[in-house]
Amino acid sequence: MGEQRTPAEVASAFIEAFGGGDMAAVADLLAADVTFESPRVALTGAGSVLAAMGEFAQVVNGVSIVAVVGDAERAMIMYDMATGPFGTLRAVDHLVVRDGRIVADTLVFDTYEVRKAMEASA
């Protein structure tokens, strides 16, 4: 087995897999006890996080990474996420990575377009 990926490399692989709808690759990067927090939900456990991400991934048409920075345990990745119903959303994930797996993910994005679309469909 080769050298372990840096948190920045894990972050890039994670977002690219998510943007490409490769939920198996996303699952491989999540620790069993991962915590996830976004403007809409807070979850614990790989199963719950993967289910929520898989549901949202259905409306994602792709991602374009803007920047990635990291240190020995954390990474922050900014990307544009193209979606059908919400247009392009700029998002930032702050990830904590241990042993090559994501143990915590804090996602931040402007929720205006999402809220606007949900109110219109209600």
C-alpha positions as CSV (number, residue, x, y, z in Angstrom):
1,M,0.0,0.0,0.0
2,G,1.3,3.5,-0.9
3,E,1.7,6.6,1.2
4,Q,-1.5,7.9,2.9
5,R,-3.1,10.9,1.3
6,T,-2.9,14.3,2.9
7,P,-6.2,15.8,4.2
8,A,-6.2,18.2,1.2
9,E,-5.9,15.2,-1.2
10,V,-8.7,13.5,0.7
11,A,-10.9,16.6,0.5
12,S,-10.3,16.8,-3.3
13,A,-11.1,13.2,-3.8
14,F,-14.2,13.5,-1.6
15,I,-15.7,16.5,-3.4
16,E,-14.8,15.1,-6.9
17,A,-16.5,11.8,-6.0
18,F,-19.6,13.6,-4.6
19,G,-19.8,15.8,-7.7
20,G,-19.5,12.8,-10.0
21,G,-22.2,10.9,-8.0
22,D,-19.7,8.2,-7.0
23,M,-21.2,7.5,-3.6
24,A,-19.1,4.3,-3.2
25,A,-16.0,6.4,-3.3
26,V,-17.6,8.9,-0.9
27,A,-18.4,6.1,1.5
28,D,-14.7,4.8,1.4
29,L,-13.6,8.3,2.6
30,L,-16.0,8.5,5.6
31,A,-15.1,7.2,9.1
32,A,-17.8,5.1,10.7
33,D,-18.4,7.8,13.3
34,V,-18.2,10.8,11.0
35,T,-20.1,13.9,12.1
36,F,-21.6,16.2,9.5
37,E,-23.0,19.7,9.9
38,S,-24.5,21.9,7.3
39,P,-26.9,24.9,7.2
40,R,-29.8,22.4,6.9
41,V,-28.9,19.3,9.0
42,A,-26.5,17.8,11.6
43,L,-25.8,14.1,11.4
44,T,-23.6,11.5,13.0
45,G,-22.6,8.2,11.5
46,A,-21.5,7.2,8.0
47,G,-24.8,5.7,7.1
48,S,-26.8,8.8,7.9
49,V,-24.3,11.1,6.3
50,L,-24.0,9.0,3.1
51,A,-27.8,8.8,2.8
52,A,-28.2,12.6,3.1
53,M,-25.3,13.2,0.6
54,G,-26.7,10.6,-1.8
55,E,-30.1,12.3,-1.8
56,F,-28.6,15.7,-2.5
57,A,-26.2,14.3,-5.1
58,Q,-29.2,13.5,-7.3
59,V,-29.5,17.2,-8.2
60,V,-25.8,17.9,-8.5
61,N,-24.5,18.1,-12.1
62,G,-20.9,18.5,-11.2
63,V,-18.4,20.4,-9.1
64,S,-15.5,22.7,-9.9
65,I,-12.9,23.1,-7.2
66,V,-11.8,26.6,-6.5
67,A,-9.2,26.1,-3.8
68,V,-8.0,23.5,-1.3
69,V,-5.8,24.1,1.7
70,G,-4.8,21.8,4.5
71,D,-2.5,20.8,7.3
72,A,-1.7,17.4,8.9
73,E,-5.3,16.9,10.1
74,R,-7.6,19.3,8.5
75,A,-8.5,20.6,5.0
76,M,-10.7,23.3,3.7
77,I,-12.1,23.1,0.2
78,M,-14.0,25.7,-1.7
79,Y,-16.0,24.6,-4.8
80,D,-18.8,25.6,-7.1
81,M,-21.5,23.0,-7.2
82,A,-23.7,23.0,-10.3
83,T,-27.3,21.9,-9.5
84,G,-30.4,21.6,-11.6
85,P,-32.9,23.2,-9.3
86,F,-30.7,25.7,-7.4
87,G,-28.2,26.9,-10.0
88,T,-24.6,27.0,-9.0
89,L,-23.9,27.1,-5.3
90,R,-20.5,28.1,-3.9
91,A,-19.7,25.8,-1.0
92,V,-16.9,25.4,1.5
93,D,-16.2,22.2,3.5
94,H,-14.0,22.1,6.6
95,L,-12.9,18.5,7.0
96,V,-11.1,16.8,9.8
97,V,-9.2,13.7,8.5
98,R,-7.6,10.9,10.5
99,D,-6.1,7.8,9.1
100,G,-7.2,8.8,5.6
101,R,-10.9,9.1,6.5
102,I,-13.1,12.1,7.2
103,V,-14.2,12.2,10.8
104,A,-15.9,15.6,10.7
105,D,-17.3,17.7,7.9
106,T,-18.7,21.2,8.3
107,L,-20.3,22.4,5.2
108,V,-21.1,26.1,4.6
109,F,-23.0,27.6,1.7
110,D,-25.5,30.4,1.0
111,T,-28.9,28.8,1.4
112,Y,-30.9,31.5,-0.4
113,E,-31.4,29.7,-3.7
114,V,-32.3,26.4,-1.9
115,R,-34.8,28.2,0.4
116,K,-36.3,30.1,-2.6
117,A,-36.8,26.9,-4.6
118,M,-38.3,25.0,-1.6
119,E,-40.7,27.9,-0.9
120,A,-41.8,27.9,-4.6
121,S,-42.5,24.2,-4.5
122,A,-44.5,24.3,-1.3
